[in-house]
Amino acid sequence: MAEINIVSIGIAMILLGFLLVFVGTLTGKSDGKVAVGGVIGFIPFGFGNDPQLVKIAIVISAVLAILFIVMALRGFL
């Protein structure tokens, strides 16, 4: 039952992302700033066209990596 809820939340987040991109294209601004972050193994990374957003993406990725490690050590995963 919990897996269905997690999948539903994931699908809702993806649809929300598509909606935000669609609404963003309607504003007509062409100076969009973007940054992407992630974790490979235990190493957080980030890239983008705005240094401040890249720093935020790396910090969020690092926090998620630490959270994942703590949850794994406590046996939640």
mmCIF file of the N, C-alpha and C atoms, coordinates in Angstrom:
data_MODEL
# 
_entry.id   MODEL 
# 
loop_
_atom_site.group_PDB 
_atom_site.id 
_atom_site.type_symbol 
_atom_site.label_atom_id 
_atom_site.label_alt_id 
_atom_site.label_comp_id 
_atom_site.label_asym_id 
_atom_site.label_entity_id 
_atom_site.label_seq_id 
_atom_site.pdbx_PDB_ins_code 
_atom_site.Cartn_x 
_atom_site.Cartn_y 
_atom_site.Cartn_z 
_atom_site.occupancy 
_atom_site.B_iso_or_equiv 
_atom_site.pdbx_formal_charge 
_atom_site.auth_seq_id 
_atom_site.auth_comp_id 
_atom_site.auth_asym_id 
_atom_site.auth_atom_id 
_atom_site.pdbx_PDB_model_num 
ATOM 1   N N  . MET A 1 1  ? 0.818  -1.195 0.000   1.00 0.00 ? 1  MET A N  1 
ATOM 2   C CA . MET A 1 1  ? 0.000  0.000  0.000   1.00 0.00 ? 1  MET A CA 1 
ATOM 3   C C  . MET A 1 1  ? 0.864  1.263  0.000   1.00 0.00 ? 1  MET A C  1 
ATOM 4   N N  . ALA A 1 2  ? 1.963  1.271  0.762   1.00 0.00 ? 2  ALA A N  1 
ATOM 5   C CA . ALA A 1 2  ? 2.838  2.440  0.803   1.00 0.00 ? 2  ALA A CA 1 
ATOM 6   C C  . ALA A 1 2  ? 3.500  2.670  -0.546  1.00 0.00 ? 2  ALA A C  1 
ATOM 7   N N  . GLU A 1 3  ? 3.778  1.602  -1.285  1.00 0.00 ? 3  GLU A N  1 
ATOM 8   C CA . GLU A 1 3  ? 4.414  1.755  -2.588  1.00 0.00 ? 3  GLU A CA 1 
ATOM 9   C C  . GLU A 1 3  ? 3.497  2.482  -3.560  1.00 0.00 ? 3  GLU A C  1 
ATOM 10  N N  . ILE A 1 4  ? 2.215  2.225  -3.479  1.00 0.00 ? 4  ILE A N  1 
ATOM 11  C CA . ILE A 1 4  ? 1.269  2.908  -4.356  1.00 0.00 ? 4  ILE A CA 1 
ATOM 12  C C  . ILE A 1 4  ? 1.261  4.401  -4.047  1.00 0.00 ? 4  ILE A C  1 
ATOM 13  N N  . ASN A 1 5  ? 1.314  4.764  -2.784  1.00 0.00 ? 5  ASN A N  1 
ATOM 14  C CA . ASN A 1 5  ? 1.325  6.175  -2.411  1.00 0.00 ? 5  ASN A CA 1 
ATOM 15  C C  . ASN A 1 5  ? 2.590  6.864  -2.888  1.00 0.00 ? 5  ASN A C  1 
ATOM 16  N N  . ILE A 1 6  ? 3.728  6.194  -2.782  1.00 0.00 ? 6  ILE A N  1 
ATOM 17  C CA . ILE A 1 6  ? 4.987  6.782  -3.229  1.00 0.00 ? 6  ILE A CA 1 
ATOM 18  C C  . ILE A 1 6  ? 4.969  6.972  -4.738  1.00 0.00 ? 6  ILE A C  1 
ATOM 19  N N  . VAL A 1 7  ? 4.456  5.992  -5.459  1.00 0.00 ? 7  VAL A N  1 
ATOM 20  C CA . VAL A 1 7  ? 4.356  6.109  -6.914  1.00 0.00 ? 7  VAL A CA 1 
ATOM 21  C C  . VAL A 1 7  ? 3.418  7.251  -7.285  1.00 0.00 ? 7  VAL A C  1 
ATOM 22  N N  . SER A 1 8  ? 2.313  7.361  -6.598  1.00 0.00 ? 8  SER A N  1 
ATOM 23  C CA . SER A 1 8  ? 1.364  8.446  -6.875  1.00 0.00 ? 8  SER A CA 1 
ATOM 24  C C  . SER A 1 8  ? 1.996  9.808  -6.626  1.00 0.00 ? 8  SER A C  1 
ATOM 25  N N  . ILE A 1 9  ? 2.761  9.919  -5.561  1.00 0.00 ? 9  ILE A N  1 
ATOM 26  C CA . ILE A 1 9  ? 3.443  11.183 -5.266  1.00 0.00 ? 9  ILE A CA 1 
ATOM 27  C C  . ILE A 1 9  ? 4.465  11.493 -6.350  1.00 0.00 ? 9  ILE A C  1 
ATOM 28  N N  . GLY A 1 10 ? 5.207  10.492 -6.792  1.00 0.00 ? 10 GLY A N  1 
ATOM 29  C CA . GLY A 1 10 ? 6.194  10.689 -7.852  1.00 0.00 ? 10 GLY A CA 1 
ATOM 30  C C  . GLY A 1 10 ? 5.561  11.138 -9.151  1.00 0.00 ? 10 GLY A C  1 
ATOM 31  N N  . ILE A 1 11 ? 4.468  10.497 -9.534  1.00 0.00 ? 11 ILE A N  1 
ATOM 32  C CA . ILE A 1 11 ? 3.772  10.883 -10.765 1.00 0.00 ? 11 ILE A CA 1 
ATOM 33  C C  . ILE A 1 11 ? 3.215  12.295 -10.644 1.00 0.00 ? 11 ILE A C  1 
ATOM 34  N N  . ALA A 1 12 ? 2.676  12.630 -9.479  1.00 0.00 ? 12 ALA A N  1 
ATOM 35  C CA . ALA A 1 12 ? 2.149  13.984 -9.272  1.00 0.00 ? 12 ALA A CA 1 
ATOM 36  C C  . ALA A 1 12 ? 3.261  15.025 -9.376  1.00 0.00 ? 12 ALA A C  1 
ATOM 37  N N  . MET A 1 13 ? 4.441  14.720 -8.856  1.00 0.00 ? 13 MET A N  1 
ATOM 38  C CA . MET A 1 13 ? 5.560  15.663 -8.940  1.00 0.00 ? 13 MET A CA 1 
ATOM 39  C C  . MET A 1 13 ? 6.016  15.852 -10.383 1.00 0.00 ? 13 MET A C  1 
ATOM 40  N N  . ILE A 1 14 ? 6.039  14.768 -11.155 1.00 0.00 ? 14 ILE A N  1 
ATOM 41  C CA . ILE A 1 14 ? 6.426  14.873 -12.566 1.00 0.00 ? 14 ILE A CA 1 
ATOM 42  C C  . ILE A 1 14 ? 5.418  15.723 -13.329 1.00 0.00 ? 14 ILE A C  1 
ATOM 43  N N  . LEU A 1 15 ? 4.132  15.484 -13.091 1.00 0.00 ? 15 LEU A N  1 
ATOM 44  C CA . LEU A 1 15 ? 3.105  16.276 -13.766 1.00 0.00 ? 15 LEU A CA 1 
ATOM 45  C C  . LEU A 1 15 ? 3.173  17.743 -13.354 1.00 0.00 ? 15 LEU A C  1 
ATOM 46  N N  . LEU A 1 16 ? 3.464  18.000 -12.091 1.00 0.00 ? 16 LEU A N  1 
ATOM 47  C CA . LEU A 1 16 ? 3.627  19.376 -11.625 1.00 0.00 ? 16 LEU A CA 1 
ATOM 48  C C  . LEU A 1 16 ? 4.812  20.046 -12.326 1.00 0.00 ? 16 LEU A C  1 
ATOM 49  N N  . GLY A 1 17 ? 5.890  19.300 -12.516 1.00 0.00 ? 17 GLY A N  1 
ATOM 50  C CA . GLY A 1 17 ? 7.047  19.834 -13.234 1.00 0.00 ? 17 GLY A CA 1 
ATOM 51  C C  . GLY A 1 17 ? 6.713  20.199 -14.665 1.00 0.00 ? 17 GLY A C  1 
ATOM 52  N N  . PHE A 1 18 ? 5.977  19.313 -15.354 1.00 0.00 ? 18 PHE A N  1 
ATOM 53  C CA . PHE A 1 18 ? 5.547  19.625 -16.714 1.00 0.00 ? 18 PHE A CA 1 
ATOM 54  C C  . PHE A 1 18 ? 4.661  20.869 -16.737 1.00 0.00 ? 18 PHE A C  1 
ATOM 55  N N  . LEU A 1 19 ? 3.770  20.982 -15.771 1.00 0.00 ? 19 LEU A N  1 
ATOM 56  C CA . LEU A 1 19 ? 2.881  22.137 -15.696 1.00 0.00 ? 19 LEU A CA 1 
ATOM 57  C C  . LEU A 1 19 ? 3.676  23.425 -15.477 1.00 0.00 ? 19 LEU A C  1 
ATOM 58  N N  . LEU A 1 20 ? 4.667  23.380 -14.595 1.00 0.00 ? 20 LEU A N  1 
ATOM 59  C CA . LEU A 1 20 ? 5.483  24.569 -14.344 1.00 0.00 ? 20 LEU A CA 1 
ATOM 60  C C  . LEU A 1 20 ? 6.273  24.979 -15.583 1.00 0.00 ? 20 LEU A C  1 
ATOM 61  N N  . VAL A 1 21 ? 6.799  24.001 -16.312 1.00 0.00 ? 21 VAL A N  1 
ATOM 62  C CA . VAL A 1 21 ? 7.527  24.319 -17.548 1.00 0.00 ? 21 VAL A CA 1 
ATOM 63  C C  . VAL A 1 21 ? 6.579  24.936 -18.570 1.00 0.00 ? 21 VAL A C  1 
ATOM 64  N N  . PHE A 1 22 ? 5.383  24.377 -18.695 1.00 0.00 ? 22 PHE A N  1 
ATOM 65  C CA . PHE A 1 22 ? 4.404  24.909 -19.645 1.00 0.00 ? 22 PHE A CA 1 
ATOM 66  C C  . PHE A 1 22 ? 4.011  26.338 -19.289 1.00 0.00 ? 22 PHE A C  1 
ATOM 67  N N  . VAL A 1 23 ? 3.737  26.588 -18.020 1.00 0.00 ? 23 VAL A N  1 
ATOM 68  C CA . VAL A 1 23 ? 3.368  27.939 -17.589 1.00 0.00 ? 23 VAL A CA 1 
ATOM 69  C C  . VAL A 1 23 ? 4.545  28.888 -17.781 1.00 0.00 ? 23 VAL A C  1 
ATOM 70  N N  . GLY A 1 24 ? 5.754  28.405 -17.553 1.00 0.00 ? 24 GLY A N  1 
ATOM 71  C CA . GLY A 1 24 ? 6.931  29.239 -17.744 1.00 0.00 ? 24 GLY A CA 1 
ATOM 72  C C  . GLY A 1 24 ? 7.132  29.658 -19.186 1.00 0.00 ? 24 GLY A C  1 
ATOM 73  N N  . THR A 1 25 ? 6.743  28.803 -20.129 1.00 0.00 ? 25 THR A N  1 
ATOM 74  C CA . THR A 1 25 ? 6.876  29.176 -21.536 1.00 0.00 ? 25 THR A CA 1 
ATOM 75  C C  . THR A 1 25 ? 5.858  30.236 -21.937 1.00 0.00 ? 25 THR A C  1 
ATOM 76  N N  . LEU A 1 26 ? 4.762  30.317 -21.223 1.00 0.00 ? 26 LEU A N  1 
ATOM 77  C CA . LEU A 1 26 ? 3.734  31.307 -21.553 1.00 0.00 ? 26 LEU A CA 1 
ATOM 78  C C  . LEU A 1 26 ? 4.109  32.715 -21.099 1.00 0.00 ? 26 LEU A C  1 
ATOM 79  N N  . THR A 1 27 ? 5.057  32.852 -20.177 1.00 0.00 ? 27 THR A N  1 
ATOM 80  C CA . THR A 1 27 ? 5.431  34.179 -19.690 1.00 0.00 ? 27 THR A CA 1 
ATOM 81  C C  . THR A 1 27 ? 6.209  34.967 -20.728 1.00 0.00 ? 27 THR A C  1 
ATOM 82  N N  . GLY A 1 28 ? 6.905  34.294 -21.624 1.00 0.00 ? 28 GLY A N  1 
ATOM 83  C CA . GLY A 1 28 ? 7.609  34.972 -22.696 1.00 0.00 ? 28 GLY A CA 1 
ATOM 84  C C  . GLY A 1 28 ? 8.993  35.466 -22.328 1.00 0.00 ? 28 GLY A C  1 
ATOM 85  N N  . LYS A 1 29 ? 9.432  35.270 -21.105 1.00 0.00 ? 29 LYS A N  1 
ATOM 86  C CA . LYS A 1 29 ? 10.779 35.689 -20.724 1.00 0.00 ? 29 LYS A CA 1 
ATOM 87  C C  . LYS A 1 29 ? 11.793 34.727 -21.344 1.00 0.00 ? 29 LYS A C  1 
ATOM 88  N N  . SER A 1 30 ? 12.891 35.280 -21.840 1.00 0.00 ? 30 SER A N  1 
ATOM 89  C CA . SER A 1 30 ? 13.893 34.427 -22.479 1.00 0.00 ? 30 SER A CA 1 
ATOM 90  C C  . SER A 1 30 ? 15.164 34.295 -21.653 1.00 0.00 ? 30 SER A C  1 
ATOM 91  N N  . ASP A 1 31 ? 15.227 34.923 -20.504 1.00 0.00 ? 31 ASP A N  1 
ATOM 92  C CA . ASP A 1 31 ? 16.431 34.873 -19.680 1.00 0.00 ? 31 ASP A CA 1 
ATOM 93  C C  . ASP A 1 31 ? 16.256 33.883 -18.527 1.00 0.00 ? 31 ASP A C  1 
ATOM 94  N N  . GLY A 1 32 ? 15.891 32.680 -18.852 1.00 0.00 ? 32 GLY A N  1 
ATOM 95  C CA . GLY A 1 32 ? 15.654 31.666 -17.823 1.00 0.00 ? 32 GLY A CA 1 
ATOM 96  C C  . GLY A 1 32 ? 16.940 31.175 -17.193 1.00 0.00 ? 32 GLY A C  1 
ATOM 97  N N  . LYS A 1 33 ? 16.901 30.992 -15.901 1.00 0.00 ? 33 LYS A N  1 
ATOM 98  C CA . LYS A 1 33 ? 18.034 30.437 -15.174 1.00 0.00 ? 33 LYS A CA 1 
ATOM 99  C C  . LYS A 1 33 ? 17.678 29.020 -14.776 1.00 0.00 ? 33 LYS A C  1 
ATOM 100 N N  . VAL A 1 34 ? 18.659 28.135 -14.883 1.00 0.00 ? 34 VAL A N  1 
ATOM 101 C CA . VAL A 1 34 ? 18.383 26.737 -14.588 1.00 0.00 ? 34 VAL A CA 1 
ATOM 102 C C  . VAL A 1 34 ? 19.589 26.119 -13.899 1.00 0.00 ? 34 VAL A C  1 
ATOM 103 N N  . ALA A 1 35 ? 19.315 25.168 -13.023 1.00 0.00 ? 35 ALA A N  1 
ATOM 104 C CA . ALA A 1 35 ? 20.366 24.397 -12.367 1.00 0.00 ? 35 ALA A CA 1 
ATOM 105 C C  . ALA A 1 35 ? 19.812 23.014 -12.066 1.00 0.00 ? 35 ALA A C  1 
ATOM 106 N N  . VAL A 1 36 ? 20.684 22.023 -12.155 1.00 0.00 ? 36 VAL A N  1 
ATOM 107 C CA . VAL A 1 36 ? 20.299 20.639 -11.900 1.00 0.00 ? 36 VAL A CA 1 
ATOM 108 C C  . VAL A 1 36 ? 21.316 20.055 -10.939 1.00 0.00 ? 36 VAL A C  1 
ATOM 109 N N  . GLY A 1 37 ? 20.832 19.315 -9.969  1.00 0.00 ? 37 GLY A N  1 
ATOM 110 C CA . GLY A 1 37 ? 21.718 18.651 -9.020  1.00 0.00 ? 37 GLY A CA 1 
ATOM 111 C C  . GLY A 1 37 ? 21.333 17.205 -8.873  1.00 0.00 ? 37 GLY A C  1 
ATOM 112 N N  . GLY A 1 38 ? 22.272 16.419 -8.407  1.00 0.00 ? 38 GLY A N  1 
ATOM 113 C CA . GLY A 1 38 ? 22.004 15.007 -8.196  1.00 0.00 ? 38 GLY A CA 1 
ATOM 114 C C  . GLY A 1 38 ? 23.086 14.376 -7.348  1.00 0.00 ? 38 GLY A C  1 
ATOM 115 N N  . VAL A 1 39 ? 22.973 13.078 -7.176  1.00 0.00 ? 39 VAL A N  1 
ATOM 116 C CA . VAL A 1 39 ? 23.937 12.334 -6.372  1.00 0.00 ? 39 VAL A CA 1 
ATOM 117 C C  . VAL A 1 39 ? 24.317 11.080 -7.139  1.00 0.00 ? 39 VAL A C  1 
ATOM 118 N N  . ILE A 1 40 ? 25.613 10.874 -7.315  1.00 0.00 ? 40 ILE A N  1 
ATOM 119 C CA . ILE A 1 40 ? 26.114 9.624  -7.877  1.00 0.00 ? 40 ILE A CA 1 
ATOM 120 C C  . ILE A 1 40 ? 26.909 8.953  -6.767  1.00 0.00 ? 40 ILE A C  1 
ATOM 121 N N  . GLY A 1 41 ? 26.415 7.811  -6.321  1.00 0.00 ? 41 GLY A N  1 
ATOM 122 C CA . GLY A 1 41 ? 27.032 7.167  -5.168  1.00 0.00 ? 41 GLY A CA 1 
ATOM 123 C C  . GLY A 1 41 ? 26.774 8.026  -3.948  1.00 0.00 ? 41 GLY A C  1 
ATOM 124 N N  . PHE A 1 42 ? 27.820 8.553  -3.369  1.00 0.00 ? 42 PHE A N  1 
ATOM 125 C CA . PHE A 1 42 ? 27.677 9.469  -2.235  1.00 0.00 ? 42 PHE A CA 1 
ATOM 126 C C  . PHE A 1 42 ? 28.211 10.856 -2.570  1.00 0.00 ? 42 PHE A C  1 
ATOM 127 N N  . ILE A 1 43 ? 28.450 11.131 -3.854  1.00 0.00 ? 43 ILE A N  1 
ATOM 128 C CA . ILE A 1 43 ? 29.034 12.397 -4.280  1.00 0.00 ? 43 ILE A CA 1 
ATOM 129 C C  . ILE A 1 43 ? 27.956 13.281 -4.915  1.00 0.00 ? 43 ILE A C  1 
ATOM 130 N N  . PRO A 1 44 ? 27.630 14.410 -4.291  1.00 0.00 ? 44 PRO A N  1 
ATOM 131 C CA . PRO A 1 44 ? 26.656 15.324 -4.896  1.00 0.00 ? 44 PRO A CA 1 
ATOM 132 C C  . PRO A 1 44 ? 27.296 16.139 -6.024  1.00 0.00 ? 44 PRO A C  1 
ATOM 133 N N  . PHE A 1 45 ? 26.511 16.465 -7.041  1.00 0.00 ? 45 PHE A N  1 
ATOM 134 C CA . PHE A 1 45 ? 27.002 17.266 -8.154  1.00 0.00 ? 45 PHE A CA 1 
ATOM 135 C C  . PHE A 1 45 ? 25.914 18.233 -8.590  1.00 0.00 ? 45 PHE A C  1 
ATOM 136 N N  . GLY A 1 46 ? 26.307 19.220 -9.372  1.00 0.00 ? 46 GLY A N  1 
ATOM 137 C CA . GLY A 1 46 ? 25.341 20.169 -9.900  1.00 0.00 ? 46 GLY A CA 1 
ATOM 138 C C  . GLY A 1 46 ? 25.930 20.929 -11.067 1.00 0.00 ? 46 GLY A C  1 
ATOM 139 N N  . PHE A 1 47 ? 25.061 21.351 -11.977 1.00 0.00 ? 47 PHE A N  1 
ATOM 140 C CA . PHE A 1 47 ? 25.481 22.184 -13.087 1.00 0.00 ? 47 PHE A CA 1 
ATOM 141 C C  . PHE A 1 47 ? 24.308 23.052 -13.519 1.00 0.00 ? 47 PHE A C  1 
ATOM 142 N N  . GLY A 1 48 ? 24.624 24.157 -14.171 1.00 0.00 ? 48 GLY A N  1 
ATOM 143 C CA . GLY A 1 48 ? 23.582 25.069 -14.618 1.00 0.00 ? 48 GLY A CA 1 
ATOM 144 C C  . GLY A 1 48 ? 24.187 26.346 -15.166 1.00 0.00 ? 48 GLY A C  1 
ATOM 145 N N  . ASN A 1 49 ? 23.337 27.333 -15.452 1.00 0.00 ? 49 ASN A N  1 
ATOM 146 C CA . ASN A 1 49 ? 23.828 28.580 -16.023 1.00 0.00 ? 49 ASN A CA 1 
ATOM 147 C C  . ASN A 1 49 ? 23.816 29.745 -15.031 1.00 0.00 ? 49 ASN A C  1 
ATOM 148 N N  . ASP A 1 50 ? 23.512 29.475 -13.775 1.00 0.00 ? 50 ASP A N  1 
ATOM 149 C CA . ASP A 1 50 ? 23.536 30.511 -12.746 1.00 0.00 ? 50 ASP A CA 1 
ATOM 150 C C  . ASP A 1 50 ? 24.303 29.975 -11.536 1.00 0.00 ? 50 ASP A C  1 
ATOM 151 N N  . PRO A 1 51 ? 25.421 30.596 -11.171 1.00 0.00 ? 51 PRO A N  1 
ATOM 152 C CA . PRO A 1 51 ? 26.238 30.069 -10.073 1.00 0.00 ? 51 PRO A CA 1 
ATOM 153 C C  . PRO A 1 51 ? 25.487 29.936 -8.748  1.00 0.00 ? 51 PRO A C  1 
ATOM 154 N N  . GLN A 1 52 ? 24.613 30.876 -8.435  1.00 0.00 ? 52 GLN A N  1 
ATOM 155 C CA . GLN A 1 52 ? 23.871 30.805 -7.174  1.00 0.00 ? 52 GLN A CA 1 
ATOM 156 C C  . GLN A 1 52 ? 22.927 29.606 -7.164  1.00 0.00 ? 52 GLN A C  1 
ATOM 157 N N  . LEU A 1 53 ? 22.245 29.356 -8.265  1.00 0.00 ? 53 LEU A N  1 
ATOM 158 C CA . LEU A 1 53 ? 21.352 28.202 -8.342  1.00 0.00 ? 53 LEU A CA 1 
ATOM 159 C C  . LEU A 1 53 ? 22.125 26.893 -8.281  1.00 0.00 ? 53 LEU A C  1 
ATOM 160 N N  . VAL A 1 54 ? 23.316 26.863 -8.865  1.00 0.00 ? 54 VAL A N  1 
ATOM 161 C CA . VAL A 1 54 ? 24.139 25.648 -8.809  1.00 0.00 ? 54 VAL A CA 1 
ATOM 162 C C  . VAL A 1 54 ? 24.537 25.359 -7.367  1.00 0.00 ? 54 VAL A C  1 
ATOM 163 N N  . LYS A 1 55 ? 24.908 26.392 -6.616  1.00 0.00 ? 55 LYS A N  1 
ATOM 164 C CA . LYS A 1 55 ? 25.254 26.193 -5.206  1.00 0.00 ? 55 LYS A CA 1 
ATOM 165 C C  . LYS A 1 55 ? 24.071 25.635 -4.427  1.00 0.00 ? 55 LYS A C  1 
ATOM 166 N N  . ILE A 1 56 ? 22.888 26.164 -4.683  1.00 0.00 ? 56 ILE A N  1 
ATOM 167 C CA . ILE A 1 56 ? 21.686 25.676 -3.998  1.00 0.00 ? 56 ILE A CA 1 
ATOM 168 C C  . ILE A 1 56 ? 21.411 24.229 -4.373  1.00 0.00 ? 56 ILE A C  1 
ATOM 169 N N  . ALA A 1 57 ? 21.562 23.891 -5.656  1.00 0.00 ? 57 ALA A N  1 
ATOM 170 C CA . ALA A 1 57 ? 21.326 22.516 -6.107  1.00 0.00 ? 57 ALA A CA 1 
ATOM 171 C C  . ALA A 1 57 ? 22.308 21.549 -5.460  1.00 0.00 ? 57 ALA A C  1 
ATOM 172 N N  . ILE A 1 58 ? 23.567 21.951 -5.321  1.00 0.00 ? 58 ILE A N  1 
ATOM 173 C CA . ILE A 1 58 ? 24.565 21.083 -4.699  1.00 0.00 ? 58 ILE A CA 1 
ATOM 174 C C  . ILE A 1 58 ? 24.270 20.909 -3.215  1.00 0.00 ? 58 ILE A C  1 
ATOM 175 N N  . VAL A 1 59 ? 23.873 21.969 -2.539  1.00 0.00 ? 59 VAL A N  1 
ATOM 176 C CA . VAL A 1 59 ? 23.543 21.865 -1.112  1.00 0.00 ? 59 VAL A CA 1 
ATOM 177 C C  . VAL A 1 59 ? 22.352 20.936 -0.905  1.00 0.00 ? 59 VAL A C  1 
ATOM 178 N N  . ILE A 1 60 ? 21.316 21.084 -1.718  1.00 0.00 ? 60 ILE A N  1 
ATOM 179 C CA . ILE A 1 60 ? 20.152 20.199 -1.598  1.00 0.00 ? 60 ILE A CA 1 
ATOM 180 C C  . ILE A 1 60 ? 20.549 18.759 -1.876  1.00 0.00 ? 60 ILE A C  1 
ATOM 181 N N  . SER A 1 61 ? 21.395 18.540 -2.884  1.00 0.00 ? 61 SER A N  1 
ATOM 182 C CA . SER A 1 61 ? 21.852 17.183 -3.194  1.00 0.00 ? 61 SER A CA 1 
ATOM 183 C C  . SER A 1 61 ? 22.668 16.599 -2.051  1.00 0.00 ? 61 SER A C  1 
ATOM 184 N N  . ALA A 1 62 ? 23.515 17.415 -1.432  1.00 0.00 ? 62 ALA A N  1 
ATOM 185 C CA . ALA A 1 62 ? 24.318 16.933 -0.311  1.00 0.00 ? 62 ALA A CA 1 
ATOM 186 C C  . ALA A 1 62 ? 23.437 16.567 0.877   1.00 0.00 ? 62 ALA A C  1 
ATOM 187 N N  . VAL A 1 63 ? 22.437 17.388 1.160   1.00 0.00 ? 63 VAL A N  1 
ATOM 188 C CA . VAL A 1 63 ? 21.515 17.088 2.263   1.00 0.00 ? 63 VAL A CA 1 
ATOM 189 C C  . VAL A 1 63 ? 20.773 15.782 1.991   1.00 0.00 ? 63 VAL A C  1 
ATOM 190 N N  . LEU A 1 64 ? 20.320 15.588 0.764   1.00 0.00 ? 64 LEU A N  1 
ATOM 191 C CA . LEU A 1 64 ? 19.629 14.348 0.421   1.00 0.00 ? 64 LEU A CA 1 
ATOM 192 C C  . LEU A 1 64 ? 20.557 13.143 0.514   1.00 0.00 ? 64 LEU A C  1 
ATOM 193 N N  . ALA A 1 65 ? 21.828 13.310 0.123   1.00 0.00 ? 65 ALA A N  1 
ATOM 194 C CA . ALA A 1 65 ? 22.786 12.209 0.234   1.00 0.00 ? 65 ALA A CA 1 
ATOM 195 C C  . ALA A 1 65 ? 23.013 11.842 1.697   1.00 0.00 ? 65 ALA A C  1 
ATOM 196 N N  . ILE A 1 66 ? 23.164 12.835 2.553   1.00 0.00 ? 66 ILE A N  1 
ATOM 197 C CA . ILE A 1 66 ? 23.349 12.574 3.986   1.00 0.00 ? 66 ILE A CA 1 
ATOM 198 C C  . ILE A 1 66 ? 22.110 11.911 4.570   1.00 0.00 ? 66 ILE A C  1 
ATOM 199 N N  . LEU A 1 67 ? 20.937 12.386 4.193   1.00 0.00 ? 67 LEU A N  1 
ATOM 200 C CA . LEU A 1 67 ? 19.691 11.780 4.656   1.00 0.00 ? 67 LEU A CA 1 
ATOM 201 C C  . LEU A 1 67 ? 19.595 10.320 4.223   1.00 0.00 ? 67 LEU A C  1 
ATOM 202 N N  . PHE A 1 68 ? 19.965 10.040 2.992   1.00 0.00 ? 68 PHE A N  1 
ATOM 203 C CA . PHE A 1 68 ? 19.935 8.671  2.487   1.00 0.00 ? 68 PHE A CA 1 
ATOM 204 C C  . PHE A 1 68 ? 20.897 7.783  3.270   1.00 0.00 ? 68 PHE A C  1 
ATOM 205 N N  . ILE A 1 69 ? 22.094 8.276  3.542   1.00 0.00 ? 69 ILE A N  1 
ATOM 206 C CA . ILE A 1 69 ? 23.081 7.489  4.293   1.00 0.00 ? 69 ILE A CA 1 
ATOM 207 C C  . ILE A 1 69 ? 22.586 7.222  5.710   1.00 0.00 ? 69 ILE A C  1 
ATOM 208 N N  . VAL A 1 70 ? 22.043 8.237  6.365   1.00 0.00 ? 70 VAL A N  1 
ATOM 209 C CA . VAL A 1 70 ? 21.525 8.060  7.728   1.00 0.00 ? 70 VAL A CA 1 
ATOM 210 C C  . VAL A 1 70 ? 20.385 7.054  7.741   1.00 0.00 ? 70 VAL A C  1 
ATOM 211 N N  . MET A 1 71 ? 19.480 7.155  6.780   1.00 0.00 ? 71 MET A N  1 
ATOM 212 C CA . MET A 1 71 ? 18.366 6.207  6.724   1.00 0.00 ? 71 MET A CA 1 
ATOM 213 C C  . MET A 1 71 ? 18.864 4.788  6.463   1.00 0.00 ? 71 MET A C  1 
ATOM 214 N N  . ALA A 1 72 ? 19.885 4.645  5.632   1.00 0.00 ? 72 ALA A N  1 
ATOM 215 C CA . ALA A 1 72 ? 20.427 3.319  5.347   1.00 0.00 ? 72 ALA A CA 1 
ATOM 216 C C  . ALA A 1 72 ? 21.099 2.731  6.586   1.00 0.00 ? 72 ALA A C  1 
ATOM 217 N N  . LEU A 1 73 ? 21.800 3.557  7.346   1.00 0.00 ? 73 LEU A N  1 
ATOM 218 C CA . LEU A 1 73 ? 22.474 3.062  8.545   1.00 0.00 ? 73 LEU A CA 1 
ATOM 219 C C  . LEU A 1 73 ? 21.487 2.684  9.642   1.00 0.00 ? 73 LEU A C  1 
ATOM 220 N N  . ARG A 1 74 ? 20.353 3.348  9.691   1.00 0.00 ? 74 ARG A N  1 
ATOM 221 C CA . ARG A 1 74 ? 19.345 3.044  10.712  1.00 0.00 ? 74 ARG A CA 1 
ATOM 222 C C  . ARG A 1 74 ? 18.415 1.910  10.305  1.00 0.00 ? 74 ARG A C  1 
ATOM 223 N N  . GLY A 1 75 ? 18.560 1.424  9.084   1.00 0.00 ? 75 GLY A N  1 
ATOM 224 C CA . GLY A 1 75 ? 17.775 0.283  8.643   1.00 0.00 ? 75 GLY A CA 1 
ATOM 225 C C  . GLY A 1 75 ? 16.437 0.618  8.026   1.00 0.00 ? 75 GLY A C  1 
ATOM 226 N N  . PHE A 1 76 ? 16.223 1.876  7.646   1.00 0.00 ? 76 PHE A N  1 
ATOM 227 C CA . PHE A 1 76 ? 14.958 2.253  7.025   1.00 0.00 ? 76 PHE A CA 1 
ATOM 228 C C  . PHE A 1 76 ? 14.896 1.865  5.559   1.00 0.00 ? 76 PHE A C  1 
ATOM 229 N N  . LEU A 1 77 ? 16.047 1.634  4.937   1.00 0.00 ? 77 LEU A N  1 
ATOM 230 C CA . LEU A 1 77 ? 16.073 1.297  3.511   1.00 0.00 ? 77 LEU A CA 1 
ATOM 231 C C  . LEU A 1 77 ? 16.444 -0.145 3.318   1.00 0.00 ? 77 LEU A C  1 
# 
